[in-house]
Amino acid sequence: MSQGVPGTPPAQVLQDAIGDAASSAASFGYAPGDGEPLMKKALAEEMKVIYGSGADVTPDDIALTTGSNMAFMATIMTLAGTGDEVILPTGATYSPALIASFLELATKHDIALIVDETYRDFILTGAPHSIFSGAWRSNFIHLFSFSKSYCLPGHRLGAIAGSPLFLTHVRTVLDCLQICAPRPFQIALTPLLPTLRPAIRKNAIAIQARHELFRRVLPSPWKIGAQGGYFAYVKHPFRGVTAFEVSKRLAIELGVITLPSAFFGEDGKGGGDQAESDKTRWIRFSVANVDDEKVVQICERLGEAESLFQEWNVDNN
Ligand SMILES: Cc1ncc(COP(=O)(O)O)c(C=O)c1O
């Protein structure tokens, strides 16, 4: 339950199409550096389904990348100079109103707002935001990953949506980093994009049910702080012990692999007062990686940890 890896295989129709595309001559050469034109067109149309028919996104606003990590790197390399400050993402899912207020603030101070929407298809409450229906190009940059929605992280496809002027510079960076994103997945996915929405939604509903199951069966001293598309952030129950130490023992002694949230940025340093030491207790569980049965087994093992790790005191609050 560590890295965010889709727990289910891609749709069979997509697997077959990738096989065909990989052995077709059309995929052997380099693609245009910022993506196959037809794939960019299909994605722009898809975004109108996701963000509303008023979404003002055209193929000229899109660049395709070798996964969204590449999208993020190319964006940062384009925007940031030495000494510039980049505030890192938090992993939380924000409401449309909060995202809109971030953009208002960013526009006021002429800051770029980069929103990584890798998990947008797992939000079941409606459009992730309505920013694309307004004047978004001056300060907003959207990143997307095809890895999770289409269950194909190994095929490496991501996207950037930004102003055509910004993308002019991104293309220079991408030419150095990737030359082009892998072609077979682009060729295979282009005609299938509209047809795969029901499968994506079905998967999102199943993952949400798994989150609910996790909440139900997690032993009570373990506390959930936030649950997003794939992940649950959980405070472990051992007073004065860092998440790093707990994750290590969970892996070695109970075969449960997780990630301490400190791996994703600054965290409390431990020691000091209770509140400060509590900040080191957060662990990320990727609930979407596993099936329902494993969620139950893992939570049983977390219960066992409380008696197995005897020298640590359990905080029952
Ligand atoms: C928030 C977020 N963005 C991006 C990525 C990486 O996506 P990709 O496989 O497209 O590089 C991940 C992978 O777990 C992620 O959690």
The ligand as an SDF file (V2000), in Angstrom:
LIG
                    3D

 16 16  0  0  0  0  0  0  0  0999 V2000
   -0.2450   13.2880   -7.3170 C   0  0  0  0  0  0  0  0  0  0  0  0
    0.5580   12.4910   -8.2990 C   0  0  0  0  0  0  0  0  0  0  0  0
    0.9910   13.0960   -9.4020 N   0  0  0  0  0  0  0  0  0  0  0  0
    1.7010   12.4140  -10.3210 C   0  0  0  0  0  0  0  0  0  0  0  0
    2.0230   11.0770  -10.1530 C   0  0  0  0  0  0  0  0  0  0  0  0
    2.8360   10.3790  -11.1890 C   0  0  0  0  0  0  0  0  0  0  0  0
    2.0780   10.1400  -12.3260 O   0  0  0  0  0  0  0  0  0  0  0  0
    2.7290    9.5630  -13.6600 P   0  0  0  0  0  0  0  0  0  0  0  0
    2.7370    8.0750  -13.5620 O   0  0  0  0  0  0  0  0  0  0  0  0
    1.8400   10.0430  -14.7610 O   0  0  0  0  0  0  0  0  0  0  0  0
    4.1170   10.1420  -13.7770 O   0  0  0  0  0  0  0  0  0  0  0  0
    1.6000   10.4040   -9.0170 C   0  0  0  0  0  0  0  0  0  0  0  0
    1.9370    8.9790   -8.8230 C   0  0  0  0  0  0  0  0  0  0  0  0
    1.6550    8.3430   -7.8670 O   0  0  0  0  0  0  0  0  0  0  0  0
    0.8460   11.1420   -8.0690 C   0  0  0  0  0  0  0  0  0  0  0  0
    0.4140   10.5350   -6.9460 O   0  0  0  0  0  0  0  0  0  0  0  0
  1  2  1  0
  2  3  1  0
  2 15  2  0
  3  4  2  0
  4  5  1  0
  5  6  1  0
  5 12  2  0
  6  7  1  0
  7  8  1  0
  8  9  2  0
  8 10  1  0
  8 11  1  0
 12 13  1  0
 12 15  1  0
 13 14  2  0
 15 16  1  0
M  END
$$$$
